[in-house]
Amino acid sequence: QELAEQMLKNKRGAIVALDPSTGEILALASAPTINPNDFLDSKLRNKLINDSISRPTYDRALQGSYPPGSTFKLMTALAGMQMGTMSEETTYVCKHGFRYGRMKIGCHCGMYFTPQGLEHAIGKSCNNYFSEAYRDIVRKDPNDYSVGMNQWAAIMNSFGLGKFMGTDLPVGSKGLIPTSEFYDNRFGEGVWNPYRIIFNGMGQGDVNTTPLQMANFVAAIGNKGFFYTPHIVRQIDGKSIKDSTYTTKKHTLVDPKHFDIILRGMHNVFTMGTGRGFAVRDFEQLGKTGTAQNSQGQDHSLFVLLAPADKPKIAIAAIIENGHYGATWAGPMTSLV
């Protein structure tokens, strides 16, 4: 906790760390932070409350709702495999990005005009791979896009995304996982198609998650399909908590057999991808970089991490607002935690 707070000094962002085996919150840091004594001074109090840029009274770890960027590609792949729209063997051909008509989403995976598999696509964060995977998810039923859309949303919800998680903390945000009804209301029934919402597959578009939710879905990946509701209270008066909300496994809708290839892809991030510069020697790490585009300025830097690889004891998510690439700030910070 102390290290996370120190690294967030003079920044806007959050770091969350969980124990995947229990759901216990190991670190929950948000920045900028405040000294409660400042509320005793009316001038300082008003200044804090009216600061619409830094928003120091806003807990970004729990309330901040951000596009998860490329960290979300892990979830896209899991949903595709569970829904049967792709498999571990599925390959897509990246043509320097995803193209449809005049639309182009650039990519820097380095593997162009040749079939690319899932493990490599995670390691190199291929934008085309997960755009095509998401397109196939939405058009699972070519005659009714709501079928694939809502099945995808239900899988996301089962990881605690798009809904309140029921933690023992006083505030929180649901984030956003869109459904077919969401797009019927926005575009009109029967008007929208996979290409109008393609950015969701890369964790952009309309998908929003909190840092706590990000840490939790990574914990669920480490557990191969289940998680415990995150909580900060371990004992009361020396007695372990017995509330089933925090002691019962929450199973996702994804079959455990689909997680191994995701974990191997996350390992590639540290051997062939953007995490090579901050890999540690003492144990193997699994991770995923994210760079979330921000219409208000510089992109946000994100990273999710599991360690050690053989039996994860910690799941971490970090976001640094306007921090540019995920490997620039968020990645090294999660590795240090």
TORTOR-552933 format. One record per residue: residue in three letters; x, z, y of N, C-alpha, C in turn. Coordinates in steps of 0.001 Angstrom, whole numbers, plus 524288, in hexadecimal, padded with zeros to 5 digits. Layout:
<sites>
ALAXZYXZYXZY;...
</sites>
This chain:
<sites>
GLN8033E800007FB568000080000800008036780000804E4;GLU8075380360804D480AB9803C68096F80DB37FEB180A59;LEU80FB27FC638061F8128E7F7748069A80F047F31D808A8;ALA80A397F2D980696806887EED98084F805687EF5D80E22;GLU804A87F42A80FEA8038A7F507815728083F7F39E818DA;GLN80CEA7F4DB816FA8119D7F391819F4812397EDA881A92;MET8112C7EAC68165E811E17E5178169380DBB7E26B819F0;LEU8094A7E4F581AAA805167E2AD81DCB805A37E3E88239C;LYS809B07E6BF824FB80A737E83482A7480AEE7E33F82DCB;ASN8083D7E3428323B8084C7DEDD835EC806017D9DF8339D;LYS802BC7DA7D82FA5800217D5F982D4D7FA4A7D71082CEE;ARG7F7567D2F582BDA7F1C57D38982A987F11A7D1C3824EC;GLY7EF0A7D540821BD7EE687D3D081C487ED417D87B818DD;ALA7EE047D7D1813BF7ECC77DBFD810077EFDA7DB4980B0A;ILE7F0EA7DFAD808697F3567DFB48033E7F0397E3797FFD2;VAL7EEBA7E1AD7FB357EBCD7E4EE7F78B7EE7D7E4BB7F23B;ALA7EF2D7E9417EFD57F1787E9807EA9B7EE007ECC37E705;LEU7ED147EACE7E24F7E9C57ED6E7DE737ECC17EE3A7D95E;ASP7EB147F2147D6557ECD87F2BC7D0F87E8D27EFF97CD80;PRO7EA2A7EB867CB1E7E6517E8937C8047E3F87EBAE7C38D;SER7E6E17EF7A7C1847E5187F25C7BCE97E10C7F6887BE33;THR7E07A7F7D47C3387DCBA7FBE47C4B47D9477FA747C95D;GLY7DAF87F6BA7CC797D8257F5787D14D7D9A67F8F77D5D9;GLU7DD6A7FC847D4FB7DF0D800007D9357E1DC7FCF27DD79;ILE7E0927FE187E2577E3157FB957E6C67E8367FE637E7E7;LEU7EC857FB7E7E7957F1BD7FDB27E8567F38F7FD387EDFD;ALA7F1A27F9447F0AA7F2DE7F8887F6377EE657F5A67F8C2;LEU7ED127F7457FD757E8C97F4D98005B7EA4C7F50C80623;ALA7ECEE7F0FA807E97EF157F10080D317ECBD7EC9E8106F;SER7EB647EDE08153B7E9387EA19818E97EC207EA9A81E10;ALA7ECEB7E633820A97EFB67E64F825AB7ED2F7E27D82981;PRO7ED437E3B382E8A7EFA67E86A830C27EC587ED4282F94;THR7EEED7F1B882FB87EC377F6A182EBA7EBF57F9D0833CA;ILE7E9927FE548338D7E8D780180838457EA278072E83725;ASN7EB6B809E383B3F7EC1B80F9183AFA7E6E48120183C8E;PRO7E45C814DD839177DF3D8172883A617DF3A81A5F83F6B;ASN7E3C781C82840C67E41381F8D845A37E2DC81C4384A76;ASP7E3A18171984A027E297813B584E7E7DCD6813BF8500E;PHE7D96B8153A84C617D3D78155B84D9D7D26F819EF85130;LEU7D61781D8D851C67D513821FE8553B7D5D68208C85AFB;ASP7D87281C2385BE67D94A81A3B861377D56D815C786230;SER7D1ED8166C865FB7CDBE812A2866C87CFD080D2B8680F;LYS7D41380CE386B167D635807C886C787D87780507867AD;LEU7DB7580803864957DDAB805C085FCE7D96B8044285BF3;ARG7D56C8079A85B907D12580687857EC7CE6A801678594C;ASN7CD25800B685E427CA837FBED85FEC7CDFC7F72785F16;LYS7D3157F7DC860007D6B87F38D85F2B7D6D97F1E68596C;LEU7D6DB7F5BE855ED7D6DE7F49B850507D1DE7F1DA84EA1;ILE7CD7D7F3D28507B7C86A7F1B684EE77C7A27EC32850F6;ASN7C9AA7EB1F855997C8C77E60A8581C7CCF37E1FF856DF;ASP7D0CD7E365853AF7D4EC7DFB1852457D2CC7DBDA84E3B;SER7D1447D73C850037CED27D36184C887D2D47CFF3849B9;ILE7D7D87D08D84AFA7DBF17CD72848717DE3C7D06A843CF;SER7E08D7D4DD844DE7E3007D7ED840B37DF087DAFD83D7E;ARG7DAA77DC7E83FF07D6797DF5E83D4A7D8A27E3DB839FC;PRO7DB3B7E7A583C627DDC17EBD88396B7D9FC7EF7583693;THR7D4FD7EF868381A7D1357F2EC835707CEBB7F03F830B0;TYR7D07C7EB9082F837CE447E85F82B587D1D27E8A68269A;ASP7CFCA7EA7F8222F7D2EC7EB0581D6D7D32A7E5BE81AA5;ARG7D76E7E30481B787D7EC7DDBD819447D8317DDC98134F;ALA7DA3A7E1F0810F47DAB37E23280B457D5627E23F8089B;LEU7D18A7E4A480B367CC587E547808E47C83A7E1C980B57;GLN7C8B97E0C3810667C4B77DDD9813317C6537D84A81492;GLY7CB737D756814B67CD517D227816257CBB87CE208121F;SER7C8F07CA23813C47C7167C60A810387CA027C0FD81181;TYR7CD7B7BF6C80DF47D0F97BB0880EFA7D06F7B6CE80ACC;PRO7D18E7B1DB80C2C7D2297ADEF808157D6E47AF70804C2;PRO7D65E7AFC77FF9D7DAC07B17D7FC597DEF07AD5A7FB9D;GLY7DDF07A89A7FD837E1D67A4807FD027E3257A35C7F755;SER7E7E97A1AD7F66B7E97179FE67F1337E9867A4337ED14;THR7E94E7A9257EEAB7E8E77AD4C7EAB57E3EF7AC927E77C;PHE7E0007AA047E9D67DAEF7A9497E7557DB137A5027E32B;LYS7DF387A1E97E3157DF9C79DBE7DF327DF7A79FF37D9A8;LEU7E15E7A4C77D90A7E1277A7637D3F27DB857A7E77D229;MET7D80D7A9397D5D97D28D7A9F97D4917CFDC7A4CB7D36A;THR7D1557A0C07D6427CF1E79B8E7D54B7D044799D47CFBA;ALA7D52679A997CE0D7D6A9799087C8C27D3BE79C367C4A1;LEU7D34A7A14A7C5707D0807A4967C1B17CACF7A2EB7C12F;ALA7C8537A1CC7C59D7C2D17A0267C57C7C24779AF27C2A9;GLY7C5D6797497C3C37C5907922B7C13C7C617792857BB5C;MET7C9C6795C17B98E7CA72796507B3E77C5C5799027B166;GLN7C3AB79CFC7B3F97BF2E79FBE7B1D07BA5D79C387B1A3;MET7B9BF798F27B5987B532795817B5E57B5C5790A27B28A;GLY7BA8B78FBC7B08A7BB6778B327AD2B7BC32786207B01D;THR7BCF4786667B53E7BDED781A07B8407C3B3780307B832;MET7C6FC783B37B63C7CC87782997B5697CE757861D7B106;SER7D327785227AF2C7D5787884D7AB0C7DB32789497AC6C;GLU7DDEA78C0A7A8FD7E37978D057A9E37E691787EF7A9FB;GLU7E48C783F07A75D7E76277EFE7A6FA7E5FA77B297AB4F;THR7E23277C7B7AE917E071778DE7B2A17E4D6777947B672;THR7E56E772957B79D7E93D770E37BB847E67776DC37BFC6;TYR7E8B576DF17C4717E6DE76AB67C8BF7EB9E768297CB3F;VAL7EAD6763AE7CDA77EF17760CE7D0277EED67619A7D606;CYS7F2EE763E67D8307F336764E97DDCC7F587760257E095;LYS7F2BB75E127E4507F48D759867E7557F61E75B617ECCE;HIS7F9FE75EE37ECD57FB98761707F1B27F7037645F7F424;GLY7F37D766287F0CC7EEEE769047F2A77E9F6767007F042;PHE7E59A769407F1F17E06B767B97F00D7DE1F763BB7F3DD;ARG7DC1875F6F7F1CC7D9EC75B577F51E7D465759FB7F363;TYR7D10C759427F73D7CBC5757627F6377C9EE7548C7FB24;GLY7C97774F677FABA7C80874C5D7FF567CC3774D0F8038E;ARG7CA8474E8B808317CE2E74F6880C817D065754F580C9A;MET7CE5375839809337D01C75DA68090E7D52275E22805DC;LYS7D8CF76126807E57DD9A76238805027DF2D767E0805DB;ILE7E06176A87801867E29476FCD801AE7E83776F527FFE1;GLY7EBE177065803427F16376FC7801F57F33C7738C7FDC3;CYS7F7BC772547FB6B7F9DF775B07F7557FFCA775157F737;HIS8026F779637F5CD808237795F7F58E80A0E77B327F034;CYS806FD77A117EC1A8087477BEF7E6E280D447791E7E4BF;GLY80E48774717E69C812F3771967E4F18125576E8F7DFE6;MET80DB476EC47DD8480CD076BE47D8A18086C767F77D99B;TYR809F27634F7DB438061D75F787DD098059C75AE27D93C;PHE800D4758D87D8E17FF937542D7D5DD80118754A87D01E;THR800B9759637CE188019275A587C88C7FE3575F027C6F6;PRO7FC2A75F257C2437F8B9763717C0AD7FB64768C97C130;GLN7F89776C817C3627FAAB771C27C4377F71C775BD7C197;GLY7F9777796A7BEBA7F68377D6B7BBF77F5A0782487BF3A;LEU7F27E785D77BD2A7F0D478A767C00D7F55A78E247C158;GLU7F8C378F397BD857FD16792E07BE85800787910B7C311;HIS801C778C167C30680509789E57C72C80213789E67CC53;ALA7FD03788B47CC177F9D2788717D0D97F97578DBE7D38A;ILE7F93D791FB7D06D7F9367973C7D2BC7FE847986C7D524;GLY802A6797497D234807E9798647D4118092B795987D921;LYS80774790B67D9878089B78D897DE2B8040978D4B7E1FF;SER7FFBD78FE17E0A07FB1F7903A7E40A7F91D78ADF7E5AB;CYS7F7F37879E7E1DA7F61B782507E2E97F08B7824D7E519;ASN7F0027807E7E9DA7EAD4780507EC547E73777C777E999;ASN7E95B778247E7CE7E614774417E53C7E3D27765B7E024;TYR7E70D7790D7DD0F7E54C77AF07D7F77E06577E477D885;PHE7E07C781FA7DC1F7DC26785AA7DC787D78F783767DF98;SER7D88977F787E2AD7D43577CBA7E5367D126779A47E123;GLU7D3FE776E47DDBE7D159773EB7D99D7CEA6777937D5BF;ALA7D12877BFA7D4967CECC77FBF7D0FC7C9B3781DF7D338;TYR7C9B4783067D8587C4F2785167DAC97C0B4780EF7DB14;ARG7C23A77C1A7DC2F7BE68777D07DC2E7BBAC7776D7D6EB;ASP7BEB1777DC7D2AA7BC66777817CD6E7B8E977C2F7CC43;ILE7BA40780C27CE6D7B6F5785607CDC77B19A784757D032;VAL7B195782977D5087AC9F781DE7D7DB7A94F77D9C7D559;ARG7ABD17799E7D35B7A8BE775617D1027A864775ED7CB06;LYS7A88577AB77C9247A7CD77BA37C38B7A2D5778FB7C1A9;ASP79EA7779827C4B1799DE7768D7C3BD799837727F7C81A;PRO79AC576D8A7C6F879AE2769857CB0F795A6768C07CDC2;ASN7917876A657CB3778C44769A37CD6D78A5C76E557D098;ASP78D2A772A67D02478B8E777667D2F47905F77AB97D40E;TYR7928377A1D7D8BC7975377CE87DA1A7968D782D07DA5E;SER791BB7848E7DAD9790C778A317DB317923578CF77D61B;VAL7921478A2C7D1C67935978C857CCB77990378E5A7CCA8;GLY79CA178ACE7CDBB7A22078C307CDCE7A36A78FF97D229;MET7A0FF78F147D6B17A2167925E7DB427A0B47980D7DA2B;ASN79C22798EF7D80279A5379E4B7D72379D127A0E17D288;GLN79E9679DCB7CEA67A18E7A00C7CA507A6EC7A1BF7CC42;TRP7A95579E917CF8E7AE5E79FF97D1F47ADD07A4F97D52F;ALA7A9AB7A5457D8527A8DB7A9DF7DBAA7A8187AEC87D85F;ALA7A54C7AE4E7D3FF7A4687B2D67D09C7A98E7B4CA7CE4A;ILE7AD047B12E7CCE27B2267B2B87CAD27B5407B58D7CF08;MET7B51E7B38B7D3D87B7E17B61A7D82B7B5AA7BB997D91D;ASN7B0867BC0A7D8FF7AE077C1247D9C47AFBF7C50D7D5A2;SER7B0A77C3277D0DB7B2217C6B17CC9B7B7907C9027CD69;PHE7BAAF7C6A77D0EB7BFCA7C8C37D2537BF7D7CC4F7D717;GLY7BABB7CD4D7D8F87BA117D09F7DD887BA4E7CDAD7E2A5;LEU7BA257C8847E27F7BA667C5567E73C7B4EB7C3F47E914;GLY7B4317C3EA7EE337AF277C2727F0627AB0F7C6B27F019;LYS7ACB17CB827EF007A8F37CFD67EED57ABDA7D4EC7EFEF;PHE7A8E17D8F87F1507AB467DE197F21E7AD2E7E02D7ECE2;MET7B1D07E2767ECE07B4457E3FC7E7F57B2B77E9607E610;GLY7B0657EC987E9777AEC67F1CC7E7CA7B3407F5A37E786;THR7B7217F4FA7EAEC7BB957F8917EB007B9F47FDDB7ED3F;ASP7BD9C8019B7ED2D7BC7E806BF7EF7A7BE8C8070D7F515;LEU7BEDE8028B7F79D7C0AA802397FD027BC0B80165800AB;PRO7BC7D8030E8059C7B7F58031A809177B6567FDD680B4A;VAL7B9DE7FA0480B3E7B88C7F4E680D6F7BA417F09E809B5;GLY7B86C7EBF780AB47B9DC7E7878076C7B7117E2A58092F;SER7B8777DE52806D47B6027D951808057B50A7D670802EA;LYS7B0E37D36B802C07AFAA7D0637FE157B3087CB7D7FDA6;GLY7B51A7C9B98021F7B7987C4A2802067B3677C0808015E;LEU7B4CB7BBED7FF697B0EE7B7C17FEAA7B26C7B43D7FA1D;ILE7AEE17B3D27F66A7AF287AFEC7F2487AA217ACB27F2C3;PRO7AA7A7A7E77F4AA7A5C27A4C87F5997A3087A3347F08A;THR79DEF7A2607F0E179ABB7A0957EC847980C79B787EE1A;SER79519799417EA817923C794727EBCD78E46795777F026;GLU78BF279A1A7F0237882C79B737F44178AD379B927F998;PHE78FAA79D6D7F9BA792B079D9A7FE907933779821800DF;TYR79469794527FD8F7952678EFB7FF7778FFC78C1A8004C;ASP78BFC78D967FD56786C478B597FE637850478CD9803DC;ASN7861F791B8805577849E7939580A8B787E07910580ECE;ARG78CDF78FFA80DA97904978DB6811A778F7B787D381238;PHE78F88784FA80DD378F5C77F4980E15789FD77CF480CE5;GLY786F177FDB809EE781FC77DC7808107824277CD880238;GLU77E0277DD57FF8277DE377D497F9D577ED7777A17F841;GLY7828B776E17F4AE783BE771A67F2C97874876E7C7F655;VAL78919770D87FA9778C6176E017FE577923176EC87FD37;TRP793A77738E7FBAF7992C774BB7FAE779B24772E27F594;ASN7A04B7723D7F5387A2C9770947F0597A81A773407EFE5;PRO7AAD9772A37EB6D7AFCD775717EAB07B3DB7744C7EEE7;TYR7B3BD76FA77F11D7B7CE76E267F4D57B712770B77FA29;ARG7B24C772307FB647B158774CB800647B32D77A7780047;ILE7B3E977C8B7FB9B7B564782117FB1B7BA72782AB7F7FA;ILE7BD8577E727F7AA7C21377E387F4357C6257825D7F575;PHE7C65D7841A7FA687CA69787D57FBF47C9B678D2F7F95C;ASN7C50F78E477F7477C438793487F4957C7FF793F77F007;GLY7C95B78FBE7ED707CCB5790107E8D87D228792037EA0C;MET7D3C0791767EEF47D8EF7933A7F09C7D89E798537F3A8;GLY7D41A79AEA7F3887D39B79FDC7F64D7D2FA79F397FC24;GLN7D13879AAF7FDC17D01C799C3803497CA34798E0803B7;GLY7C89079552806F17C2FC7943A8074D7BFEA79901808D5;ASP7BC2979A73805857B8B179ED5806C67B9FF7A3C7803BC;VAL7BDDF7A39A8004C7BF4F7A82F7FD357C2257AC25800AC;ASN7C05E7B1058007F7C2EE7B542803597C3517BA0C7FFD4;THR7C7C77BCAB7FFEF7C8987C1637FCD67CB5A7C57A80023;THR7CADA7CA637FEA97CDBF7CE918013C7D2E57CF657FE51;PRO7D6D67D1A5800CC7DBB17D2D77FE027DACD7D6437F929;LEU7D7257D9EF7F97E7D5F87DD367F4F07D3BC7D9EA7F084;GLN7D04E7D6407F1BE7CE227D2D17EDB97D25B7CF647EB47;MET7D6097CDAD7EE837DA507CA747EC7B7DDA67CD8C7E8A1;ALA7DF007D24A7EA0F7E2107D5927E67F7DF107D68C7E176;ASN7D9F07D71B7E1F57D6BB7D83F7DD5F7D6577D3917D9B6;PHE7D5B67CECE7DBD67D54B7CA667D8337DA8C7C9617D583;VAL7DEDB7CAC17D8187E3F07CA447D58D7E4847CE697D14A;ALA7E2797D31A7D24A7E2817D72C7CE427DF647D5677C97F;ALA7DAF27D2DA7CA6F7D7B37D0E37C6267DA8A7CCA27C319;ILE7DD8F7C9677C5CB7E0AA7C5707C31D7E4D07C80D7BFB5;GLY7E7577CC1B7C1D57EB457CEF97BED67E8FA7D1947BA07;ASN7E4127D3387BA627E1627D5B87B6007DEC37D1CB7B25F;LYS7DF447CCDC7B3937DCF07C89A7B0867D7017C9207B013;GLY7D48E7CA4B7B4997CEE27C9DB7B4AA7CBBF7CEA37B5FD;PHE7CE3E7D2F67B7687CB237D77D7B8FE7CDEB7DA6B7BD5E;PHE7CB037DDC67C0087CD4E7E1087C4207CA2E7E60E7C48F;TYR7CC777E9D37C7257C9BF7EEA97C87F7C8B57EE927CE5B;THR7C4237F0687CFE87C2DF7F07A7D5757C7147F3777D878;PRO7C97D7F1127DC5E7CDA87F3AE7DF547CBC47F8CA7E1CE;HIS7CF2B7FCB57E1B57CDB7801CD7E3DA7D29C804C97E575;ILE7D1F68088A7E9017D66A80BAC7EAC67D650811377E88F;VAL7D1DA812F37E6BD7D1828184B7E4A07D2AE8183E7DEC8;ARG7D69781B4B7DD427D7F781BC27D7BD7D5BB820C17D56B;GLN7D63F825067D8547D45B82A187D67D7D19A82D027DAE8;ILE7CE1C830797D9587CB978340E7DD0D7CC1E839847DAC8;ASP7CE9783CFD7DDC07CF9F8425A7DBE77D283842577D6B0;GLY7D63883EAF7D62E7D96C83E837D1797D6DB83BF27CCD3;LYS7D1FE83A2E7CD637CF35837C27C90A7CEB0831E57CA05;SER7D00382ED47C6127CFB2829297C6917CA258276E7C79E;ILE7C99E823577CAB37C4608215A7CBE57C1CF81F517C6E7;LYS7BCB88200A7C69A7B9CA81E477C2027B59B81A477C362;ASP7B539819027C8607B15B815307CA197B26E80FF67C76C;SER7AEAF80E1E7C45F7AF70809557C1527B06D8048C7C4CA;THR7AEFD804EB7C9C17AFF5800967CD597B5BC7FF427CD82;TYR7B90A803477CCDD7BEAD8028B7CD607C1A8802FE7C845;THR7BEFF804717C4197C1BA805327BF1F7C01E801487BAF0;THR7BC467FDFB7BC257BA647FA257B85C7BC877F4B87B9A2;LYS7BE577F2037B59B7C0577ECB67B6687BBF87E9137B84B;LYS7BD397E5DE7BC247B9A97E1C47BDF07BBC17DC9B7BBD1;HIS7B8F27DA437B83D7BAC77D56E7B5C97B9137D0AE7B8F3;THR7BCBA7CD147B9B27BB7C7C83F7BC717B8D97C4787B8A7;LEU7B71D7C0177BAA97B4837BC2A7B76A7B8557B8527B4EE;VAL7BD677B9427B5BC7C15B7B5B97B3947C3887B7ED7AE7A;ASP7C3A47B4A77AA7C7C5A67B6347A55F7CB717B7997A5C0;PRO7CD157BBDA7A3367D29B7BD837A3777D6837B9447A1FB;LYS7D4F07B58479EB87D8A27B17B79CE57DA7B7ADE27A145;HIS7D7BE7ADDC7A5AF7D9227AA487A9EC7DD427AC707ADA9;PHE7DED47B14D7ACFB7E2387B3B67B0E47E80F7B2CA7AFFE;ASP7E9A27B1E87AB247EF3E7B1677AA097F1C37ACFD7AD1B;ILE7EF397A8867AD5B7F18C7A4147B01F7F1C67A51C7B601;ILE7EE077A8267B7FA7EE247A9997BD857F2D97AD197BE90;LEU7F3CB7B0CE7BB217F83C7B45D7BBB57FD687B1707BB4A;ARG7FDA07AD8A7B7E5802667AA627B778803447A73E7BC77;GLY7FF0A7A5447BEAF7FF727A2697C396801407A5EC7C800;MET7FF5C7AACD7C810801057AE947CC09806C67AFF67CB6B;HIS808AE7AFCE7C69780E427B0BC7C5AD811737AC327C7E9;ASN80F497A7787C77A811F97A2DB7C997812DB7A3467CF75;VAL80F6D7A6187D227810057A6B47D7D0815537A91A7D919;PHE817347AC8F7D5A081C307AF317D68F820D57AC607D425;THR81FDC7A8877D0CE824327A5BA7CE56824F17A0407D08A;MET8209F79DB47D23D8210B7985A7D42881E12797817D93C;GLY81B6279B907DB198181179AEF7DFA6819E879DE97E46A;THR8162779F787E79D817547A1B97ECBC819337A7637EC7B;GLY818F57A9DD7E7E081A897AF567E77D820277B0297E5C6;ARG823137ABF27E51C828727AC777E31D82BEC7AFC77E6AD;GLY82AFB7AF797EBBB82E607B2207EF7482DCD7B8037EF94;PHE829947BA107ED5E828E57BFBC7ED74827897C1ED7E80F;ALA829447BF387E3FE828B07C1507DEAE82CA47C5BB7DDE7;VAL82B217C99E7DAD682EA47CDFD7D9B88310F7CD4A7D452;ARG8354C7CFF87D35B838047CF6B7CE5A836667D3857CA58;ASP834227D7CB7CC1F8330B7DC2A7C89B82E7A7DB2B7C4E5;PHE82AD37D7DB7C684826437D6B47C340823E07D1987C50F;GLU8209A7CF4F7C1B481E297CA517C3108194B7CB387C660;GLN818B87C8077CA62814267C8417CDC9810BF7C3687CCF3;LEU80BBD7C3FC7CDEA808007BFA87CDC18055C7BF747D319;GLY804CF7BAE67D544802867BABE7DA7E800377B5857DBEB;LYS7FE237B54D7E0AF7FC0C7B0617E2D37FC1F7B0A47E8BE;THR7FE5B7AC9D7EB017FEA27AC327F0AC7F98C7AA197F2DB;GLY7F8767AB6F7F7B57F3FB7A9397FA707F53A7A86F80031;THR7F39C7A410802417F40A7A30D807DF7EEA67A14C809A6;ALA7EBEC7A4AF80C7C7E6877A39280E037E65C7A1498137D;GLN7E42A79CA3813E17E3B779A27818FB7E02A79D6081C86;ASN7E1A979D98821727DEF37A0D5825427DDDE79D9C82A20;SER7D8EC79CC382B3E7D76B7997982FB57D8C979BFE834EF;GLN7D9EC7A111834DF7DB067A3DB839B97E0E17A42983B01;GLY7E4307A1C7837B97E9C87A216838C47ECF77A13B833DF;GLN7F1957A3AB833AD7F5147A32382F3A7F2717A4D782A2A;ASP7F3CC7A243825D07F17E7A381820BA7F2AC7A92481F27;HIS7EF6A7AB2881B897F03A7B0658196F7F3B07B01881492;SER7F7017B403813E17FA857B45A80F6D7F8337B80A80B54;LEU7F79C7B634806707F5597B95F802497F8A87B9227FD5A;PHE7F86D7BD4A7FA4A7FAFB7BD527F53D7F8607C1607F1CA;VAL7F7D77C0167ECB77F5F47C3E77E8E07FA157C45A7E4A2;LEU7FAA87C90F7E27B7FEE97CA0A7DECB7FD4A7CDE67DA8E;LEU7FF5E7CCF97D5E27FECC7D08D7D169804347D1ED7CF66;ALA804FF7D6CB7CDEE80A0A7D84C7CBB4809797DD5B7C88E;PRO80CBD7DE147C47C80FF77DA027C20F80CA07D64B7BECA;ALA80EC97D1E07BD6680BC17CDC57BAE58099A7CF557B594;ASP80CA07D24B7B28480AFE7D37C7AD268067D7D75E7ACEF;LYS806637DB167B08C802187DEDC7B0BA8017E7E0A27B662;PRO7FE677DDCC7B9757FE107DECF7BF1B7FC6D7E4677C066;LYS7FF767E6D77C3D87FE4C7EC187C5BC7FC8A7EC117CB64;ILE7FD197E77E7CDED7FB9D7E72C7D36B7F9C17E1A57D4AE;ALA7F5787E1647D7927F3657DC6C7D9887F31E7DCE57DF73;ILE7F5667D9247E2247F5F17D98A7E7CE7F3EE7D4A37EA77;ALA7F17E7D5547EEFD7EFED7D0F77F2537F1A47D23B7F7D9;ALA7F3977CE4F7FA887F52F7CF067FFFD7F3757CA6280331;ILE7F1DD7CB6B808027F0C07C74380BC17F31F7C8C9810FA;ILE7F5DB7C524813487F8027C5CF818817F5827C1A281BF1;GLU7F25D7C35281FA07EFB97BF99823057F3BC7BC878262E;ASN7F2DB7B76A8266F7F64F7B3E2829627FBF17B42982775;GLY7FCAB7B57282273801EB7B5FF8203C804127B10E81DD9;HIS801207ACAF81E45802D07A79181C5B802C17A77081663;TYR806FD7A5BB813E7806FB7A50B80E3C806A97AA4580B52;GLY8044A7AA0E806A9803E47AECC80388809297B10F8021F;ALA80D057ADA180150812357AF657FFC98155D7B18680465;THR813567B0D1809268164A7B28880DB0815FE7B86A80E71;TRP811427BA9780E48810897C03280F4080DEE7C2F580A9B;ALA809587C11B809138064C7C3FC8052E809197C46B7FFF7;GLY80B9D7C02E7FE2D80E467C0497F92D8128C7C45E7F8CE;PRO816777C43B7FC5B81A8C7C83E7FC1E8186C7CDD07FCA7;MET8143F7CE727FFBC812107D3B78006C80FA07D5CC7FB70;THR80CCC7D27D7F89E80A8B7D4377F39C80EDE7D5707EFB5;SER812FF7D2637EFB4817567D3437EC1881A007D8797ED2C;LEU81AA87D9C97F23081CFE7DECC7F395819787E35E7F1F7;VAL814637E2C27F2A3810B27E6DF7F104811077E7AA7EB1D;
</sites>
